[in-house]
């Protein structure tokens, strides 16, 4: 079928409020698509007037009683605490992206942004007509009337993150499906009509609901899959495929959005269920312990920030390399991190720190580094990291995956999982590994079958190191330069002979016993890594160089003592006093 026009498809996006991170990337991708001409963004700034607080309280109490009041008070207190914590954190950590997202899109992609007081007003309608759009896109705005959606020549598209016609209407992603016990949720791209979510369907997809999914994790999955599906549908229209599948107006149900209390109650129930079933969440310390750690961190934070500024001035700012194992919403093993927690951590990193490749991390250690930077790695090579990989891919976040290539080839579960009674955490398939490499992710070796190099004979170690490099090279088309020691503990899983052998086969060698990479303190090819934090609070303290109150006061803030050790030398205690350690960190200037 012939393309819709002789040139590019003229598209106008209708949106309102600040775009989500995924919507921002989605719009930027549309602007770069050679089939499309994103003519303008129309930002609807219309806001309905809110009732006065006493009336809102009276209405909520009438409808839902005392539980509503308790929920509102708890929500307000939590929001106040988050706002205060963010303000305190940003006193010492400036966000990397402070510009308005629409201004950034206008500046970087050249897309005009028009802010209108009311998208249904006559002035706004004249503006939209003057743009002569062929296709309209609804991206996170209120329900639009015919006067807007009928202006584009081919109509206006909408994304509905549910199956139709079964689940038309409002509410958070997954809310009604979870209550109904559905095994999956849907994402639908359809033409906008006067009747809610009833237009002809252009594309649809389903997403399985996993055992420990929450409304937040389902939203993330629907956002990712929906953005890709939306873009594919728009491209199809640009290529002339405009016909959709009609819905039966007599079937399905249209739902009204539930109250905030009902949503909060369901999400709390889902999170509690996940916390009971996922080992990593069960292992989190209790609230009082976490509060004590945060107070200790606050006590030494002036020391940490002073040391960080000094290292930055000297071009010796630390590079932190994080390693994860498995990100999924099922209790697949004891190292499994829920997707929503992983995404929170990545969003935090994207906001405050440069995310770099492992090659750049090594280069910064050699040439100098003036800012704290972060690299992301994954160990073992689990198949169920699919959603985490999808997130990294969509946002262009670099990562290195250390895989046990023997498990990739034979498909068997890992022995360390089986010993703990986990059989469902399967390795990647060959096709998964090839796609990782094709998408620009780094693939490194983690042995053949997760061997413990602390107990291998020299000849066996040489064979595993060489064979794993050869096999990965055959699968991906490029022999890896990076090797991560399985288990990776100094003096036990890493020995002097095995480290020397690894250095003969690979350019960069990684451990897993913690520590920061500081230019000028480390020599050779060894890079230290830190195990993934369980939440953003933990991540924030790690990236401020907090290694524990005693270790910080003993001179090991930012892992300075750990960085001095050889990778096969176990960390031991030190006889130096705290005063001596502090004098070493901050020597008095001459003349004082």
Phi, psi and omega in degrees: 000142183289153176300159183298323179221168178290336178250211180277154180286124180277118187238139172237132179257133177255123182217175180204142183073181179288136180288150172292167180300318181292319178296324178298316178293319179303311180294321178296323178292321176299320182295333181267353185288125182293343178277346190239153169236100179285096190291321183190160169250128176256111183260112181277115181259016179292135177227132176286145180288136180274147173292156177295153185306314179301322180291322179294319179295316180297318181295316180296319180293321179297319187280321189229358172075201185298326177304326179295317181295318178299318179297315182295320179294316179295320180294319180295319179295317179297320179295322179295317179296316179298318181296318179294317180297319179295319179298315179295318181296319185281356170297328182246356183223104181279131177300145181284330182239092182263349185286156174300131184299327178291320178296322179296319179294320179294321182286315188275326183252353179072025181267120178298137179243122180246118177264124183240145182292325179209114185296339179269358180288158185297323179296319178293319180297321177297320179298313182297318179298323182293338180280346179049053182288146173268333181217135174256149179232129174266119182230086173071050176230179179289172178296127183263149181273171180303324185299338178262309189288343180271353182292311181300145185303316183262004181100189183233137179262152176226150173252128180237118187270057175203168173281142172240149006273002188297322187229070172278164173101199191256184181112158179299154179303129175085350187300304185290326180292320178295317179297327181275355180075027180292151179273351181205163171243169183235162171229132186229135171252121184217163174287138178283136178225178179295325178276136187298123173055035185246004183286169179301139185269128177264325182203152178206156180211157176241151181230122180297144173269119183272167188303322184244026176293148171241173176299326179293315181293322178294323177297316180299314180296317180293324177297313181295308182293323181294319179298319179292316181296319179299312181298318179298319180294321179295317178297323179298319178295320178299332179268006174100359182267088188253350184284134176250177178260124183291145174268153175275112183295344182272352182252163175086177182226143174253121186259144171272146180298134178287166178289159179300326178297314181297320179296315180298319180296317179292317180296321178297319179296319180293320180292322178294322177296317178297320181294330178285332190258334182265120187302317183297327178284323177296330184279355179298140179294155179295168186302317181296322178294317179297321178296320179297317179298317180295323177293320177295320177298316179299326181296319184261000183300324175301320177297316182296317181291323178295317179294320179299314180298322179294317179295324178294318178298327181273007183061033181234032180296140183293149170249122182258125177249116180267146172232134177247165175245299189218129177240113182196163178255040173221147179282070186282327173200183186283353181254009188286127178250132180297148182302317183297327178288320176300316181294320176302317180294318179295321178296321176298314180296316181297329182282325191242345187223149172286132177259119190237165176282165178292329176296317179292326177301313179296322180295321179294327177293330182276319187261348183109155186211128184252010177209148176294126183233160186228138170239146183248131176227160176231141178253155172085308181097064182272140180294324186281010171279013188304316181289323176297318178296320179299319178295312179300317181296316185295321182266001178067032179275123181288147178205154176243130181250114177269114188246147171270098192294333177297320177291325177298319185283323183258351174074011183277147175295164182281142182298323182292334174284318180298323179298333179265005177089013180259123180245350188266354181275088186274155178281167174300157172267167180303318180297324178298317182293319179297320180292322176306309181295320181295330180276003175095001175285150177277137176243125179240174181265142174231033184087186178267306178232045176059048183291146173271105184288349175291339182245006181271142171291158184303317182294319179294320179298317178299319182295314181297317181297314181287318183292320180295322178295318180295315183294319178296320178299322179292324182283322187257346182088001180211117178299137185287152175258357189239138178224130177247125179294124172303137186069313166065028180268136183294135175080348178243299178269345177241121177242165180301314179295319182290327177292318178298320180294317179298324180293336178284337183258334188228151180281325184232133183241137186238140174254185183216026183256016176094172177113162183248153179262116187241121179304136178090348181255333182253148177236160176079205190257007187277133175237132179276150178224154180243133178297148187301134173295159180272343178203177185292325178300314178298317180298317181299319179290321178300316183279002169257008177082014182281118182247013185112147186301311183294318181293323178296314180290338178270008175097006182256024170299143185058020175063030183299321180288319180298321182294341179282341188276149171290151184295344179254012180252114182295143179287131180237172178291170180229149180271350182293141180283165178300317180300319179294320179296315180296324177295324178293320180290319185231073180296146180293143179286153180299141178093351179272000000 
